[in-house]
């Protein structure tokens, strides 16, 4: 059984969550790991986003029919990263 997800009336997941590494302007070898979350449902959703298999996590509150951007971390020479998230009920 997978993780519990908020769903819309047609059964589709409410959230879309993506991540991107952005190099810094001053030092392009340092990367900011940014998480983008988009909520297609009316209720606000709270999630916890973590580096994959790590205890380094951040809370993100995504408003109903809204988007949220959050910084997961800033690391040197780590362009590629993996993350996981869990929705709170």
C-alpha positions in Angstrom: 0.0 0.0 0.0 1.4 3.4 -1.0 1.4 6.7 0.9 -2.0 8.3 1.5 -2.6 11.3 -0.9 -5.2 14.1 -1.1 -7.3 13.5 -4.2 -9.7 15.6 -6.3 -13.3 14.4 -7.1 -12.1 12.5 -10.1 -9.5 10.6 -8.0 -6.4 12.4 -9.4 -3.7 13.5 -6.8 -4.1 17.1 -5.8 -0.4 17.8 -5.6 2.4 18.0 -8.2 5.8 18.3 -6.6 9.1 18.9 -8.6 12.6 19.8 -7.6 15.4 21.7 -9.4 19.0 22.6 -8.7 19.9 26.2 -9.4 23.5 27.2 -9.6 24.3 30.4 -7.7 25.4 33.5 -9.7 28.5 34.3 -7.7 29.8 30.7 -7.4 28.3 28.4 -10.0 29.7 25.3 -8.1 27.2 25.9 -5.3 23.6 24.7 -5.9 20.4 25.7 -4.3 17.9 22.8 -4.3 14.4 24.3 -4.8 11.1 22.4 -4.4 8.0 23.5 -6.4 4.6 22.3 -5.2 1.3 23.0 -7.0 -2.1 22.2 -5.5 -5.0 21.6 -7.9 -7.6 21.2 -5.1 -9.5 23.7 -2.9 -8.1 22.6 0.5 -4.7 23.7 1.7 -2.2 20.8 2.0 0.7 20.5 4.4 3.7 18.3 3.3 7.1 17.4 4.6 9.8 17.3 2.0 13.1 15.5 2.7 16.3 14.6 0.9 15.8 11.0 -0.2 16.5 8.6 2.8 17.5 11.5 5.0 16.4 13.3 8.1 17.0 16.7 6.6 13.4 17.9 6.0 11.4 21.1 5.6 7.6 21.7 6.0 5.7 23.2 3.1 2.2 24.6 3.3 0.6 24.6 -0.2 -2.5 26.8 -0.4 -5.7 25.6 -2.2 -5.4 26.1 -6.0 -2.0 27.6 -5.3 1.7 27.1 -5.7 4.6 27.2 -3.3 8.3 27.3 -3.8 10.7 26.4 -1.0 14.5 25.8 -0.6 15.4 22.3 0.6 19.1 23.0 0.9 22.2 24.7 -0.5 25.1 22.4 -1.2 28.4 22.6 -3.1 29.1 20.5 -6.2 25.8 18.6 -5.9 23.8 19.4 -9.0 21.7 16.2 -8.9 19.6 15.5 -5.8 16.6 13.3 -4.9 13.8 14.1 -2.6 10.7 12.5 -1.1 7.6 14.0 0.4 4.7 13.0 2.7 1.3 14.7 2.9 -0.1 15.4 6.3 -3.7 14.6 7.1 
